[in-house]
Amino acid sequence: MINTFIDRLSGLLDKRFLVAYWGPAFVGAVLAGGLAAAFVGLAPLGLWWDGKTATQRFMLGLAGLLLVTVVAYLLQALTLSLVRAYEGYWPRWLDWLETRFIHVQKGRRAGVHDRKEQLAIYYGYPLDEGRVRATRLGNVMTAAEEYAYERFNADAVIWWPRLTAVLPEGYRTQVDNAFASVVSLLNLCTITAVWALVGGALVVGTDERRWLFVLVYFGGLVAAWLFYRAAVSSAADYGDLIRSAFDLYRNDLLKQLQMPAPANLKDEKRLWTKLGQFHYYNTPPWALSPNDPLAYDRPSAPAPRPTEINVAVTPIPAIDVHLRGGDDDPTH
């Protein structure tokens, strides 16, 4: 579902690109510059800048903007991998860590169920315990993806890319903006976390000021944690838009698929099940329910036998013409 909107967040002059990628990259450049100033000192750095000509300053500024833009495009290219990592989809060599984190998340899920915190249950965790992910963000996103299947048997992984094609432009813009907010906060979380780890290691190895280490390392980790919490909150809003899209516009998708809207929820669940099997597993509907075809998939009836038409043609009667005599013959 995530990569549906990644291509819509591209373009240098696009507002969503500036929010989701260029802004976090600029923040990273400011943090790196601040760390460099802390090592070198503001006074020497100011003297170095004052010693540059106007042309040199312009070129340095242009190079800095170019570097920020390159980093922004790099973040854009890594969006899918980054978001999936925050959702808890980790490589196989981290299976042991993923298993432990999933166990922790299942314990928290059981806690909110015991306390009957309905909002936390609805937005925070999937109904199926087997779908629990290793991170809070992963559970929020999975809960949103699970909604359409639990209510209508419509697999969001299959139908979300198709549903977005029939969403009204205004609603699709809301979804784009919500996803851009999630991506922006995750990028800020990543940048501040990297700044804390790398910057903290540099301070320990080259500087004796403890306050600087505390500011860079612990300050960066706290900022990363806050950005991650904000991303989880934004993901809940994004997930709510996904739920509402299936509630409001799934019949529009059926219309585009040339399917009449079922008369009741039971028939609708059967319809989405058959469509999902057909699109995902290439299993035709008649293989699942021979006696319950789709609306346009009627059982083929034997071709009617042609009607036999017997036409009796009687012989044409013979006409004899006799000529008697000439013009003077009265019998002519």
Secondary structure, 3 states (H helix, E strand, C coil): CHHHCCHHHCCCCCHHHHHHHHHHHHHHHHHHHHHHHHHHCHHHHHHHHHCCCHHHHHHHHHHHHHHHHHHHHHHHHCHHHHHHHHHCCCCHHHHHHHHHHHHHHHHHHHHHHHCCCHHHHHHHCCCCHHHCCCCHHHHHHHHHHHHHHHHHCCCHHHHHHHHHHHCCHHHHHHHHHHHHHHHHHHHHHHHHHHHHHHHHHHHHHHCCCHHHHHHHHHHHHHHHHHHHHHHHHHHHHHHHHHHHHHHHHHHHHHHHCCCCCCCCHHHHHHHHHHHHHHHHHCCCHHHHCCCCCCCCCCCCCCCCCCCCCCCCCCCCCCCCCCCCCCCCCCCC
